[in-house]
C-alpha cells in the first residue's frame, strides 16, 4: 500500500487501492497464524467501509447480525 500511495491522486484510485488491499488481505488471512491479527481489529470490515463509503460500525453490525442469524437457523 505504501508503494501505491504516491500514485493515488483521486478518490477513484483510492477506492481501487482499497479493493486491491482487501483482496490481498483476504488471501493472507487464509493462513490461521496471519488471521490471528483479526482478533484485534477487523481490517476487512474497515476496508469495506472505506470502499462502500459507509460507517465502519454499520459494516461490523451487519456482519454480526448475519452470524447471529446463521447460528439460530
N, CA, C, O and CB atoms as a CASP TS submission, in Angstrom:
PFRMAT TS
TARGET T0000
AUTHOR 0000-0000-0000
METHOD Language model
MODEL 1
PARENT N/A
ATOM      1  N   UNK     1       0.839  -1.195   0.000  1.00  0.00           N
ATOM      2  CA  UNK     1       0.000   0.000   0.000  1.00  0.00           C
ATOM      3  C   UNK     1       0.876   1.248   0.000  1.00  0.00           C
ATOM      4  O   UNK     1       0.573   2.215  -0.700  1.00  0.00           O
ATOM      5  CB  UNK     1      -0.950   0.004   1.220  1.00  0.00           C
ATOM      6  N   UNK     2       1.940   1.240   0.764  1.00  0.00           N
ATOM      7  CA  UNK     2       2.802   2.426   0.829  1.00  0.00           C
ATOM      8  C   UNK     2       3.378   2.776  -0.535  1.00  0.00           C
ATOM      9  O   UNK     2       3.521   3.950  -0.877  1.00  0.00           O
ATOM     10  CB  UNK     2       3.936   2.203   1.826  1.00  0.00           C
ATOM     11  N   UNK     3       3.705   1.752  -1.305  1.00  0.00           N
ATOM     12  CA  UNK     3       4.262   1.990  -2.632  1.00  0.00           C
ATOM     13  C   UNK     3       3.246   2.647  -3.550  1.00  0.00           C
ATOM     14  O   UNK     3       3.619   3.374  -4.471  1.00  0.00           O
ATOM     15  CB  UNK     3       4.746   0.685  -3.244  1.00  0.00           C
ATOM     16  N   UNK     4       1.972   2.398  -3.307  1.00  0.00           N
ATOM     17  CA  UNK     4       0.913   2.915  -4.174  1.00  0.00           C
ATOM     18  C   UNK     4       0.433   4.308  -3.771  1.00  0.00           C
ATOM     19  O   UNK     4      -0.117   5.034  -4.599  1.00  0.00           O
ATOM     20  CB  UNK     4      -0.253   1.966  -4.168  1.00  0.00           C
ATOM     21  N   UNK     5       0.632   4.678  -2.534  1.00  0.00           N
ATOM     22  CA  UNK     5       0.107   5.956  -2.045  1.00  0.00           C
ATOM     23  C   UNK     5       0.545   7.146  -2.898  1.00  0.00           C
ATOM     24  O   UNK     5      -0.295   7.991  -3.207  1.00  0.00           O
ATOM     25  CB  UNK     5       0.547   6.175  -0.616  1.00  0.00           C
ATOM     26  N   UNK     6       1.810   7.254  -3.291  1.00  0.00           N
ATOM     27  CA  UNK     6       2.188   8.410  -4.115  1.00  0.00           C
ATOM     28  C   UNK     6       1.451   8.462  -5.456  1.00  0.00           C
ATOM     29  O   UNK     6       1.318   9.534  -6.045  1.00  0.00           O
ATOM     30  CB  UNK     6       3.680   8.390  -4.365  1.00  0.00           C
ATOM     31  N   UNK     7       0.972   7.317  -5.940  1.00  0.00           N
ATOM     32  CA  UNK     7       0.277   7.255  -7.218  1.00  0.00           C
ATOM     33  C   UNK     7      -1.204   7.600  -7.097  1.00  0.00           C
ATOM     34  O   UNK     7      -1.868   7.830  -8.108  1.00  0.00           O
ATOM     35  CB  UNK     7       0.430   5.881  -7.816  1.00  0.00           C
ATOM     36  N   UNK     8      -1.724   7.638  -5.883  1.00  0.00           N
ATOM     37  CA  UNK     8      -3.144   7.901  -5.668  1.00  0.00           C
ATOM     38  C   UNK     8      -3.380   9.400  -5.706  1.00  0.00           C
ATOM     39  O   UNK     8      -2.902  10.150  -4.854  1.00  0.00           O
ATOM     40  CB  UNK     8      -3.628   7.301  -4.320  1.00  0.00           C
ATOM     41  N   UNK     9      -4.127   9.815  -6.714  1.00  0.00           N
ATOM     42  CA  UNK     9      -4.354  11.246  -6.876  1.00  0.00           C
ATOM     43  C   UNK     9      -5.822  11.631  -6.818  1.00  0.00           C
ATOM     44  O   UNK     9      -6.159  12.815  -6.829  1.00  0.00           O
ATOM     45  CB  UNK     9      -3.774  11.705  -8.173  1.00  0.00           C
ATOM     46  N   UNK    10      -6.701  10.628  -6.758  1.00  0.00           N
ATOM     47  CA  UNK    10      -8.130  10.942  -6.680  1.00  0.00           C
ATOM     48  C   UNK    10      -8.866   9.816  -5.953  1.00  0.00           C
ATOM     49  O   UNK    10      -8.284   8.779  -5.635  1.00  0.00           O
ATOM     50  CB  UNK    10      -8.729  11.158  -8.101  1.00  0.00           C
ATOM     51  N   UNK    11     -10.132  10.038  -5.702  1.00  0.00           N
ATOM     52  CA  UNK    11     -10.919   9.090  -4.920  1.00  0.00           C
ATOM     53  C   UNK    11     -11.086   7.750  -5.642  1.00  0.00           C
ATOM     54  O   UNK    11     -11.107   6.702  -4.998  1.00  0.00           O
ATOM     55  CB  UNK    11     -12.284   9.683  -4.608  1.00  0.00           C
ATOM     56  N   UNK    12     -11.202   7.777  -6.951  1.00  0.00           N
ATOM     57  CA  UNK    12     -11.349   6.546  -7.729  1.00  0.00           C
ATOM     58  C   UNK    12     -10.123   5.647  -7.543  1.00  0.00           C
ATOM     59  O   UNK    12     -10.258   4.438  -7.353  1.00  0.00           O
ATOM     60  CB  UNK    12     -11.555   6.872  -9.229  1.00  0.00           C
ATOM     61  N   UNK    13      -8.935   6.239  -7.599  1.00  0.00           N
ATOM     62  CA  UNK    13      -7.705   5.477  -7.397  1.00  0.00           C
ATOM     63  C   UNK    13      -7.609   4.952  -5.962  1.00  0.00           C
ATOM     64  O   UNK    13      -7.112   3.850  -5.730  1.00  0.00           O
ATOM     65  CB  UNK    13      -6.483   6.344  -7.724  1.00  0.00           C
ATOM     66  N   UNK    14      -8.086   5.742  -5.013  1.00  0.00           N
ATOM     67  CA  UNK    14      -8.063   5.332  -3.614  1.00  0.00           C
ATOM     68  C   UNK    14      -8.962   4.119  -3.393  1.00  0.00           C
ATOM     69  O   UNK    14      -8.566   3.168  -2.719  1.00  0.00           O
ATOM     70  CB  UNK    14      -8.499   6.492  -2.708  1.00  0.00           C
ATOM     71  N   UNK    15     -10.173   4.147  -3.958  1.00  0.00           N
ATOM     72  CA  UNK    15     -11.101   3.024  -3.834  1.00  0.00           C
ATOM     73  C   UNK    15     -10.501   1.775  -4.478  1.00  0.00           C
ATOM     74  O   UNK    15     -10.593   0.680  -3.923  1.00  0.00           O
ATOM     75  CB  UNK    15     -12.466   3.366  -4.483  1.00  0.00           C
ATOM     76  N   UNK    16      -9.889   1.942  -5.645  1.00  0.00           N
ATOM     77  CA  UNK    16      -9.250   0.809  -6.325  1.00  0.00           C
ATOM     78  C   UNK    16      -8.120   0.229  -5.469  1.00  0.00           C
ATOM     79  O   UNK    16      -7.956  -0.989  -5.400  1.00  0.00           O
ATOM     80  CB  UNK    16      -8.702   1.247  -7.704  1.00  0.00           C
ATOM     81  N   UNK    17      -7.350   1.094  -4.821  1.00  0.00           N
ATOM     82  CA  UNK    17      -6.262   0.627  -3.954  1.00  0.00           C
ATOM     83  C   UNK    17      -6.824  -0.112  -2.739  1.00  0.00           C
ATOM     84  O   UNK    17      -6.269  -1.128  -2.321  1.00  0.00           O
ATOM     85  CB  UNK    17      -5.382   1.815  -3.497  1.00  0.00           C
ATOM     86  N   UNK    18      -7.921   0.393  -2.173  1.00  0.00           N
ATOM     87  CA  UNK    18      -8.560  -0.289  -1.046  1.00  0.00           C
ATOM     88  C   UNK    18      -9.054  -1.673  -1.473  1.00  0.00           C
ATOM     89  O   UNK    18      -8.889  -2.641  -0.731  1.00  0.00           O
ATOM     90  CB  UNK    18      -9.736   0.554  -0.495  1.00  0.00           C
ATOM     91  N   UNK    19      -9.652  -1.776  -2.651  1.00  0.00           N
ATOM     92  CA  UNK    19     -10.154  -3.065  -3.135  1.00  0.00           C
ATOM     93  C   UNK    19      -9.009  -4.049  -3.336  1.00  0.00           C
ATOM     94  O   UNK    19      -9.123  -5.225  -2.992  1.00  0.00           O
ATOM     95  CB  UNK    19     -10.931  -2.883  -4.448  1.00  0.00           C
ATOM     96  N   UNK    20      -7.920  -3.568  -3.889  1.00  0.00           N
ATOM     97  CA  UNK    20      -6.759  -4.430  -4.098  1.00  0.00           C
ATOM     98  C   UNK    20      -6.187  -4.896  -2.757  1.00  0.00           C
ATOM     99  O   UNK    20      -5.834  -6.065  -2.598  1.00  0.00           O
ATOM    100  CB  UNK    20      -5.679  -3.691  -4.916  1.00  0.00           C
ATOM    101  N   UNK    21      -6.098  -3.988  -1.810  1.00  0.00           N
ATOM    102  CA  UNK    21      -5.607  -4.340  -0.477  1.00  0.00           C
ATOM    103  C   UNK    21      -6.532  -5.350   0.191  1.00  0.00           C
ATOM    104  O   UNK    21      -6.070  -6.277   0.856  1.00  0.00           O
ATOM    105  CB  UNK    21      -5.475  -3.085   0.398  1.00  0.00           C
ATOM    106  N   UNK    22      -7.834  -5.170   0.014  1.00  0.00           N
ATOM    107  CA  UNK    22      -8.796  -6.102   0.591  1.00  0.00           C
ATOM    108  C   UNK    22      -8.578  -7.508   0.029  1.00  0.00           C
ATOM    109  O   UNK    22      -8.569  -8.484   0.779  1.00  0.00           O
ATOM    110  CB  UNK    22     -10.239  -5.631   0.317  1.00  0.00           C
ATOM    111  N   UNK    23      -8.404  -7.608  -1.269  1.00  0.00           N
ATOM    112  CA  UNK    23      -8.158  -8.905  -1.897  1.00  0.00           C
ATOM    113  C   UNK    23      -6.888  -9.540  -1.354  1.00  0.00           C
ATOM    114  O   UNK    23      -6.862 -10.732  -1.048  1.00  0.00           O
ATOM    115  CB  UNK    23      -8.063  -8.757  -3.417  1.00  0.00           C
ATOM    116  N   UNK    24      -5.840  -8.744  -1.237  1.00  0.00           N
ATOM    117  CA  UNK    24      -4.570  -9.250  -0.721  1.00  0.00           C
ATOM    118  C   UNK    24      -4.706  -9.709   0.739  1.00  0.00           C
ATOM    119  O   UNK    24      -4.177 -10.755   1.117  1.00  0.00           O
ATOM    120  CB  UNK    24      -3.483  -8.167  -0.837  1.00  0.00           C
ATOM    121  N   UNK    25      -5.415  -8.926   1.547  1.00  0.00           N
ATOM    122  CA  UNK    25      -5.603  -9.299   2.958  1.00  0.00           C
ATOM    123  C   UNK    25      -6.435 -10.567   3.096  1.00  0.00           C
ATOM    124  O   UNK    25      -6.136 -11.421   3.930  1.00  0.00           O
ATOM    125  CB  UNK    25      -6.272  -8.156   3.727  1.00  0.00           C
ATOM    126  N   UNK    26      -7.474 -10.690   2.284  1.00  0.00           N
ATOM    127  CA  UNK    26      -8.313 -11.884   2.356  1.00  0.00           C
ATOM    128  C   UNK    26      -7.495 -13.127   2.033  1.00  0.00           C
ATOM    129  O   UNK    26      -7.699 -14.182   2.634  1.00  0.00           O
ATOM    130  CB  UNK    26      -9.509 -11.767   1.395  1.00  0.00           C
ATOM    131  N   UNK    27      -6.583 -13.008   1.099  1.00  0.00           N
ATOM    132  CA  UNK    27      -5.713 -14.131   0.752  1.00  0.00           C
ATOM    133  C   UNK    27      -4.759 -14.460   1.904  1.00  0.00           C
ATOM    134  O   UNK    27      -4.576 -15.624   2.259  1.00  0.00           O
ATOM    135  CB  UNK    27      -4.914 -13.814  -0.525  1.00  0.00           C
ATOM    136  N   UNK    28      -4.165 -13.434   2.469  1.00  0.00           N
ATOM    137  CA  UNK    28      -3.236 -13.626   3.589  1.00  0.00           C
ATOM    138  C   UNK    28      -3.949 -14.232   4.796  1.00  0.00           C
ATOM    139  O   UNK    28      -3.377 -15.069   5.495  1.00  0.00           O
ATOM    140  CB  UNK    28      -2.584 -12.288   3.979  1.00  0.00           C
ATOM    141  N   UNK    29      -5.176 -13.822   5.043  1.00  0.00           N
ATOM    142  CA  UNK    29      -5.909 -14.246   6.227  1.00  0.00           C
ATOM    143  C   UNK    29      -6.360 -15.700   6.162  1.00  0.00           C
ATOM    144  O   UNK    29      -6.902 -16.218   7.138  1.00  0.00           O
ATOM    145  CB  UNK    29      -7.100 -13.362   6.426  1.00  0.00           C
ATOM    146  N   UNK    30      -6.148 -16.360   5.041  1.00  0.00           N
ATOM    147  CA  UNK    30      -6.454 -17.789   4.966  1.00  0.00           C
ATOM    148  C   UNK    30      -5.483 -18.603   5.821  1.00  0.00           C
ATOM    149  O   UNK    30      -5.771 -19.737   6.202  1.00  0.00           O
ATOM    150  CB  UNK    30      -6.405 -18.272   3.506  1.00  0.00           C
ATOM    151  N   UNK    31      -4.343 -18.011   6.112  1.00  0.00           N
ATOM    152  CA  UNK    31      -3.351 -18.649   6.974  1.00  0.00           C
ATOM    153  C   UNK    31      -3.783 -18.405   8.425  1.00  0.00           C
ATOM    154  O   UNK    31      -3.905 -17.251   8.837  1.00  0.00           O
ATOM    155  CB  UNK    31      -1.892 -18.086   6.698  1.00  0.00           C
ATOM    156  N   UNK    32      -4.017 -19.463   9.206  1.00  0.00           N
ATOM    157  CA  UNK    32      -4.503 -19.285  10.584  1.00  0.00           C
ATOM    158  C   UNK    32      -3.607 -18.395  11.445  1.00  0.00           C
ATOM    159  O   UNK    32      -4.097 -17.673  12.313  1.00  0.00           O
ATOM    160  CB  UNK    32      -4.640 -20.627  11.246  1.00  0.00           C
ATOM    161  N   UNK    33      -2.303 -18.446  11.208  1.00  0.00           N
ATOM    162  CA  UNK    33      -1.399 -17.619  12.003  1.00  0.00           C
ATOM    163  C   UNK    33      -1.532 -16.143  11.636  1.00  0.00           C
ATOM    164  O   UNK    33      -1.467 -15.273  12.505  1.00  0.00           O
ATOM    165  CB  UNK    33       0.047 -18.079  11.812  1.00  0.00           C
ATOM    166  N   UNK    34      -1.714 -15.873  10.371  1.00  0.00           N
ATOM    167  CA  UNK    34      -1.890 -14.489   9.916  1.00  0.00           C
ATOM    168  C   UNK    34      -3.256 -13.952  10.343  1.00  0.00           C
ATOM    169  O   UNK    34      -3.393 -12.772  10.666  1.00  0.00           O
ATOM    170  CB  UNK    34      -1.738 -14.400   8.378  1.00  0.00           C
ATOM    171  N   UNK    35      -4.253 -14.814  10.344  1.00  0.00           N
ATOM    172  CA  UNK    35      -5.618 -14.402  10.680  1.00  0.00           C
ATOM    173  C   UNK    35      -5.750 -13.976  12.137  1.00  0.00           C
ATOM    174  O   UNK    35      -6.720 -13.314  12.506  1.00  0.00           O
ATOM    175  CB  UNK    35      -6.588 -15.531  10.391  1.00  0.00           C
ATOM    176  N   UNK    36      -4.796 -14.346  12.950  1.00  0.00           N
ATOM    177  CA  UNK    36      -4.843 -14.008  14.376  1.00  0.00           C
ATOM    178  C   UNK    36      -4.975 -12.495  14.595  1.00  0.00           C
ATOM    179  O   UNK    36      -5.580 -12.061  15.575  1.00  0.00           O
ATOM    180  CB  UNK    36      -3.583 -14.530  15.083  1.00  0.00           C
ATOM    181  N   UNK    37      -4.418 -11.705  13.697  1.00  0.00           N
ATOM    182  CA  UNK    37      -4.489 -10.249  13.837  1.00  0.00           C
ATOM    183  C   UNK    37      -5.945  -9.753  13.822  1.00  0.00           C
ATOM    184  O   UNK    37      -6.248  -8.702  14.387  1.00  0.00           O
ATOM    185  CB  UNK    37      -3.690  -9.571  12.710  1.00  0.00           C
ATOM    186  N   UNK    38      -6.836 -10.508  13.177  1.00  0.00           N
ATOM    187  CA  UNK    38      -8.244 -10.106  13.136  1.00  0.00           C
ATOM    188  C   UNK    38      -8.927 -10.234  14.490  1.00  0.00           C
ATOM    189  O   UNK    38     -10.037  -9.737  14.675  1.00  0.00           O
ATOM    190  CB  UNK    38      -8.988 -10.935  12.116  1.00  0.00           C
ATOM    191  N   UNK    39      -8.273 -10.896  15.436  1.00  0.00           N
ATOM    192  CA  UNK    39      -8.800 -10.932  16.803  1.00  0.00           C
ATOM    193  C   UNK    39      -8.723  -9.546  17.446  1.00  0.00           C
ATOM    194  O   UNK    39      -9.428  -9.257  18.413  1.00  0.00           O
ATOM    195  CB  UNK    39      -8.022 -11.961  17.657  1.00  0.00           C
ATOM    196  N   UNK    40      -7.868  -8.708  16.901  1.00  0.00           N
ATOM    197  CA  UNK    40      -7.643  -7.376  17.470  1.00  0.00           C
ATOM    198  C   UNK    40      -8.312  -6.265  16.678  1.00  0.00           C
ATOM    199  O   UNK    40      -8.766  -5.276  17.253  1.00  0.00           O
ATOM    200  CB  UNK    40      -6.170  -7.102  17.557  1.00  0.00           C
ATOM    201  N   UNK    41      -8.377  -6.422  15.354  1.00  0.00           N
ATOM    202  CA  UNK    41      -9.017  -5.394  14.527  1.00  0.00           C
ATOM    203  C   UNK    41      -9.461  -6.028  13.216  1.00  0.00           C
ATOM    204  O   UNK    41      -8.712  -6.785  12.598  1.00  0.00           O
ATOM    205  CB  UNK    41      -8.051  -4.192  14.264  1.00  0.00           C
ATOM    206  N   UNK    42     -10.678  -5.715  12.798  1.00  0.00           N
ATOM    207  CA  UNK    42     -11.242  -6.289  11.575  1.00  0.00           C
ATOM    208  C   UNK    42     -10.884  -5.396  10.379  1.00  0.00           C
ATOM    209  O   UNK    42     -11.659  -4.529   9.975  1.00  0.00           O
ATOM    210  CB  UNK    42     -12.793  -6.449  11.699  1.00  0.00           C
ATOM    211  N   UNK    43      -9.701  -5.632   9.832  1.00  0.00           N
ATOM    212  CA  UNK    43      -9.226  -4.827   8.707  1.00  0.00           C
ATOM    213  C   UNK    43     -10.119  -4.976   7.481  1.00  0.00           C
ATOM    214  O   UNK    43     -10.321  -4.016   6.738  1.00  0.00           O
ATOM    215  CB  UNK    43      -7.800  -5.215   8.353  1.00  0.00           C
ATOM    216  N   UNK    44     -10.652  -6.171   7.269  1.00  0.00           N
ATOM    217  CA  UNK    44     -11.503  -6.402   6.105  1.00  0.00           C
ATOM    218  C   UNK    44     -12.760  -5.528   6.190  1.00  0.00           C
ATOM    219  O   UNK    44     -13.145  -4.903   5.202  1.00  0.00           O
ATOM    220  CB  UNK    44     -11.889  -7.900   5.999  1.00  0.00           C
ATOM    221  N   UNK    45     -13.387  -5.482   7.338  1.00  0.00           N
ATOM    222  CA  UNK    45     -14.576  -4.636   7.506  1.00  0.00           C
ATOM    223  C   UNK    45     -14.225  -3.158   7.384  1.00  0.00           C
ATOM    224  O   UNK    45     -15.003  -2.373   6.843  1.00  0.00           O
ATOM    225  CB  UNK    45     -15.237  -4.905   8.865  1.00  0.00           C
ATOM    226  N   UNK    46     -13.061  -2.785   7.885  1.00  0.00           N
ATOM    227  CA  UNK    46     -12.625  -1.395   7.764  1.00  0.00           C
ATOM    228  C   UNK    46     -12.470  -1.026   6.296  1.00  0.00           C
ATOM    229  O   UNK    46     -12.909   0.042   5.870  1.00  0.00           O
ATOM    230  CB  UNK    46     -11.298  -1.168   8.521  1.00  0.00           C
ATOM    231  N   UNK    47     -11.847  -1.910   5.525  1.00  0.00           N
ATOM    232  CA  UNK    47     -11.684  -1.648   4.093  1.00  0.00           C
ATOM    233  C   UNK    47     -13.038  -1.596   3.395  1.00  0.00           C
ATOM    234  O   UNK    47     -13.261  -0.744   2.534  1.00  0.00           O
ATOM    235  CB  UNK    47     -10.796  -2.724   3.445  1.00  0.00           C
ATOM    236  N   UNK    48     -13.944  -2.501   3.759  1.00  0.00           N
ATOM    237  CA  UNK    48     -15.280  -2.481   3.168  1.00  0.00           C
ATOM    238  C   UNK    48     -15.971  -1.150   3.457  1.00  0.00           C
ATOM    239  O   UNK    48     -16.661  -0.607   2.594  1.00  0.00           O
ATOM    240  CB  UNK    48     -16.129  -3.652   3.704  1.00  0.00           C
ATOM    241  N   UNK    49     -15.789  -0.631   4.652  1.00  0.00           N
ATOM    242  CA  UNK    49     -16.416   0.650   4.995  1.00  0.00           C
ATOM    243  C   UNK    49     -15.858   1.781   4.131  1.00  0.00           C
ATOM    244  O   UNK    49     -16.593   2.679   3.721  1.00  0.00           O
ATOM    245  CB  UNK    49     -16.202   0.970   6.487  1.00  0.00           C
ATOM    246  N   UNK    50     -14.574   1.731   3.863  1.00  0.00           N
ATOM    247  CA  UNK    50     -13.955   2.757   3.016  1.00  0.00           C
ATOM    248  C   UNK    50     -14.420   2.619   1.567  1.00  0.00           C
ATOM    249  O   UNK    50     -14.710   3.618   0.909  1.00  0.00           O
ATOM    250  CB  UNK    50     -12.418   2.662   3.089  1.00  0.00           C
ATOM    251  N   UNK    51     -14.490   1.396   1.077  1.00  0.00           N
ATOM    252  CA  UNK    51     -14.902   1.143  -0.302  1.00  0.00           C
ATOM    253  C   UNK    51     -16.361   1.541  -0.515  1.00  0.00           C
ATOM    254  O   UNK    51     -16.706   2.147  -1.529  1.00  0.00           O
ATOM    255  CB  UNK    51     -14.698  -0.338  -0.660  1.00  0.00           C
ATOM    256  N   UNK    52     -17.210   1.194   0.448  1.00  0.00           N
ATOM    257  CA  UNK    52     -18.645   1.462   0.326  1.00  0.00           C
ATOM    258  C   UNK    52     -19.039   2.846   0.837  1.00  0.00           C
ATOM    259  O   UNK    52     -20.192   3.258   0.709  1.00  0.00           O
ATOM    260  CB  UNK    52     -19.424   0.412   1.075  1.00  0.00           C
ATOM    261  N   UNK    53     -18.069   3.559   1.419  1.00  0.00           N
ATOM    262  CA  UNK    53     -18.313   4.886   1.990  1.00  0.00           C
ATOM    263  C   UNK    53     -19.440   4.836   3.026  1.00  0.00           C
ATOM    264  O   UNK    53     -20.377   5.635   3.005  1.00  0.00           O
ATOM    265  CB  UNK    53     -18.659   5.895   0.874  1.00  0.00           C
ATOM    266  N   UNK    54     -19.309   3.868   3.926  1.00  0.00           N
ATOM    267  CA  UNK    54     -20.277   3.680   4.999  1.00  0.00           C
ATOM    268  C   UNK    54     -19.527   3.600   6.318  1.00  0.00           C
ATOM    269  O   UNK    54     -18.337   3.287   6.328  1.00  0.00           O
ATOM    270  CB  UNK    54     -21.139   2.402   4.767  1.00  0.00           C
ATOM    271  N   UNK    55     -20.194   3.874   7.426  1.00  0.00           N
ATOM    272  CA  UNK    55     -19.527   3.784   8.723  1.00  0.00           C
ATOM    273  C   UNK    55     -19.055   2.362   9.028  1.00  0.00           C
ATOM    274  O   UNK    55     -19.754   1.384   8.765  1.00  0.00           O
ATOM    275  CB  UNK    55     -20.462   4.262   9.823  1.00  0.00           C
ATOM    276  N   UNK    56     -17.865   2.279   9.582  1.00  0.00           N
ATOM    277  CA  UNK    56     -17.275   1.001   9.979  1.00  0.00           C
ATOM    278  C   UNK    56     -18.224   0.240  10.905  1.00  0.00           C
ATOM    279  O   UNK    56     -18.396  -0.970  10.762  1.00  0.00           O
ATOM    280  CB  UNK    56     -15.912   1.223  10.672  1.00  0.00           C
ATOM    281  N   UNK    57     -18.830   0.940  11.840  1.00  0.00           N
ATOM    282  CA  UNK    57     -19.731   0.299  12.805  1.00  0.00           C
ATOM    283  C   UNK    57     -20.913  -0.375  12.109  1.00  0.00           C
ATOM    284  O   UNK    57     -21.348  -1.445  12.535  1.00  0.00           O
ATOM    285  CB  UNK    57     -20.243   1.329  13.818  1.00  0.00           C
ATOM    286  N   UNK    58     -21.433   0.233  11.052  1.00  0.00           N
ATOM    287  CA  UNK    58     -22.555  -0.366  10.321  1.00  0.00           C
ATOM    288  C   UNK    58     -22.140  -1.679   9.649  1.00  0.00           C
ATOM    289  O   UNK    58     -22.897  -2.650   9.651  1.00  0.00           O
ATOM    290  CB  UNK    58     -23.091   0.619   9.267  1.00  0.00           C
ATOM    291  N   UNK    59     -20.950  -1.698   9.083  1.00  0.00           N
ATOM    292  CA  UNK    59     -20.450  -2.904   8.423  1.00  0.00           C
ATOM    293  C   UNK    59     -20.298  -4.035   9.443  1.00  0.00           C
ATOM    294  O   UNK    59     -20.731  -5.161   9.199  1.00  0.00           O
ATOM    295  CB  UNK    59     -19.097  -2.621   7.721  1.00  0.00           C
ATOM    296  N   UNK    60     -19.687  -3.727  10.574  1.00  0.00           N
ATOM    297  CA  UNK    60     -19.477  -4.740  11.614  1.00  0.00           C
ATOM    298  C   UNK    60     -20.817  -5.226  12.154  1.00  0.00           C
ATOM    299  O   UNK    60     -21.011  -6.425  12.356  1.00  0.00           O
ATOM    300  CB  UNK    60     -18.609  -4.174  12.763  1.00  0.00           C
ATOM    301  N   UNK    61     -21.730  -4.308  12.384  1.00  0.00           N
ATOM    302  CA  UNK    61     -23.048  -4.664  12.912  1.00  0.00           C
ATOM    303  C   UNK    61     -23.762  -5.633  11.963  1.00  0.00           C
ATOM    304  O   UNK    61     -24.353  -6.615  12.413  1.00  0.00           O
ATOM    305  CB  UNK    61     -23.905  -3.393  13.128  1.00  0.00           C
ATOM    306  N   UNK    62     -23.711  -5.365  10.665  1.00  0.00           N
ATOM    307  CA  UNK    62     -24.345  -6.247   9.689  1.00  0.00           C
ATOM    308  C   UNK    62     -23.708  -7.638   9.691  1.00  0.00           C
ATOM    309  O   UNK    62     -24.406  -8.647   9.589  1.00  0.00           O
ATOM    310  CB  UNK    62     -24.256  -5.634   8.294  1.00  0.00           C
ATOM    311  N   UNK    63     -22.393  -7.683   9.807  1.00  0.00           N
ATOM    312  CA  UNK    63     -21.710  -8.976   9.836  1.00  0.00           C
ATOM    313  C   UNK    63     -22.109  -9.769  11.074  1.00  0.00           C
ATOM    314  O   UNK    63     -22.355 -10.972  10.987  1.00  0.00           O
ATOM    315  CB  UNK    63     -20.187  -8.781   9.800  1.00  0.00           C
ATOM    316  N   UNK    64     -22.174  -9.110  12.213  1.00  0.00           N
ATOM    317  CA  UNK    64     -22.553  -9.789  13.453  1.00  0.00           C
ATOM    318  C   UNK    64     -23.995 -10.282  13.364  1.00  0.00           C
ATOM    319  O   UNK    64     -24.298 -11.408  13.758  1.00  0.00           O
ATOM    320  CB  UNK    64     -22.380  -8.847  14.668  1.00  0.00           C
ATOM    321  N   UNK    65     -24.874  -9.443  12.850  1.00  0.00           N
ATOM    322  CA  UNK    65     -26.271  -9.852  12.703  1.00  0.00           C
ATOM    323  C   UNK    65     -26.394 -11.045  11.764  1.00  0.00           C
ATOM    324  O   UNK    65     -27.200 -11.946  11.997  1.00  0.00           O
ATOM    325  CB  UNK    65     -27.120  -8.686  12.187  1.00  0.00           C
ATOM    326  N   UNK    66     -25.592 -11.047  10.700  1.00  0.00           N
ATOM    327  CA  UNK    66     -25.591 -12.183   9.769  1.00  0.00           C
ATOM    328  C   UNK    66     -25.123 -13.466  10.442  1.00  0.00           C
ATOM    329  O   UNK    66     -25.675 -14.541  10.204  1.00  0.00           O
ATOM    330  CB  UNK    66     -24.702 -11.879   8.568  1.00  0.00           C
ATOM    331  N   UNK    67     -24.100 -13.344  11.282  1.00  0.00           N
ATOM    332  CA  UNK    67     -23.604 -14.514  12.009  1.00  0.00           C
ATOM    333  C   UNK    67     -24.638 -15.023  13.006  1.00  0.00           C
ATOM    334  O   UNK    67     -24.820 -16.230  13.166  1.00  0.00           O
ATOM    335  CB  UNK    67     -22.299 -14.178  12.735  1.00  0.00           C
ATOM    336  N   UNK    68     -25.309 -14.096  13.671  1.00  0.00           N
ATOM    337  CA  UNK    68     -26.326 -14.489  14.648  1.00  0.00           C
ATOM    338  C   UNK    68     -27.514 -15.175  13.954  1.00  0.00           C
ATOM    339  O   UNK    68     -28.073 -16.143  14.470  1.00  0.00           O
ATOM    340  CB  UNK    68     -26.811 -13.255  15.444  1.00  0.00           C
ATOM    341  N   UNK    69     -27.881 -14.660  12.792  1.00  0.00           N
ATOM    342  CA  UNK    69     -28.978 -15.241  12.037  1.00  0.00           C
ATOM    343  C   UNK    69     -28.623 -16.662  11.598  1.00  0.00           C
ATOM    344  O   UNK    69     -29.460 -17.562  11.669  1.00  0.00           O
ATOM    345  CB  UNK    69     -29.316 -14.366  10.818  1.00  0.00           C
ATOM    346  N   UNK    70     -27.390 -16.861  11.149  1.00  0.00           N
ATOM    347  CA  UNK    70     -26.950 -18.192  10.721  1.00  0.00           C
ATOM    348  C   UNK    70     -26.918 -19.162  11.885  1.00  0.00           C
ATOM    349  O   UNK    70     -27.255 -20.335  11.724  1.00  0.00           O
ATOM    350  CB  UNK    70     -25.573 -18.117  10.072  1.00  0.00           C
ATOM    351  N   UNK    71     -26.516 -18.686  13.063  1.00  0.00           N
ATOM    352  CA  UNK    71     -26.383 -19.581  14.212  1.00  0.00           C
ATOM    353  C   UNK    71     -27.742 -19.975  14.792  1.00  0.00           C
ATOM    354  O   UNK    71     -27.857 -21.011  15.447  1.00  0.00           O
ATOM    355  CB  UNK    71     -25.534 -18.921  15.291  1.00  0.00           C
ATOM    356  N   UNK    72     -28.757 -19.168  14.560  1.00  0.00           N
ATOM    357  CA  UNK    72     -30.090 -19.508  15.076  1.00  0.00           C
ATOM    358  C   UNK    72     -30.925 -20.278  14.066  1.00  0.00           C
ATOM    359  O   UNK    72     -32.017 -20.749  14.383  1.00  0.00           O
ATOM    360  CB  UNK    72     -30.827 -18.250  15.484  1.00  0.00           C
ATOM    361  N   UNK    73     -30.412 -20.403  12.861  1.00  0.00           N
ATOM    362  CA  UNK    73     -31.168 -21.142  11.816  1.00  0.00           C
ATOM    363  C   UNK    73     -30.956 -22.627  11.907  1.00  0.00           C
ATOM    364  O   UNK    73     -31.516 -23.380  11.110  1.00  0.00           O
ATOM    365  CB  UNK    73     -30.770 -20.670  10.428  1.00  0.00           C
TER
END
